[in-house]
Each structure stands twice: as structure tokens, then as C-alpha cells.
């Protein structure tokens, strides 16, 4: 019988966010000082099983709220279009 508390692993968090599990790992890296999400860090894991992070189930809303407030890619982007004159 498994007596461990249910938790969210990287795959479960990725499913909540609609991204690949490797993106969750990158969000954690990018949340460090001087990185992209340093001012809006991804919720820190509650612990690790081996080297794999996990979050408690009651943090689903916190993870979703982080995603809603993160800086996105925005619309458009890239090189401006040239206009024919």
C-alpha cells in the first residue's frame, strides 16, 4: 500500500500550464536571480524525490496564478514588416 501523499510532479504541473515538462524545469531555472522570471519567480517546489521536484496538490491555484501573471511572448514580435511605398 502506498502511503505517500499525492503530489504534483513536473508532468502534472506541465499539464496544468499546457506546456512540456521541460518547460517547467526551464521556468525554475529562469526564476533565479538575474534571469527572465527573477521578478516573478515560478513557485518553488515543496521538495524533491531524487532529483525530481514536486509540489503539493493544494498549490494548483498558485501555479495557475503564476502562469496568468507571467511575461509572455506577446503578439507579433520579430522583425517589423516592410511597407511598399
Buried (B, 14 or more C-beta within 10 A) or exposed (E): EEEEEEBBBBEBBBEBBEBEBEBBBBBBEBBEEEBBBEEEBBBEBBEEEEEEBBBBEEBBEEBEEBBEEBEEEEEEEEEEEEEEE
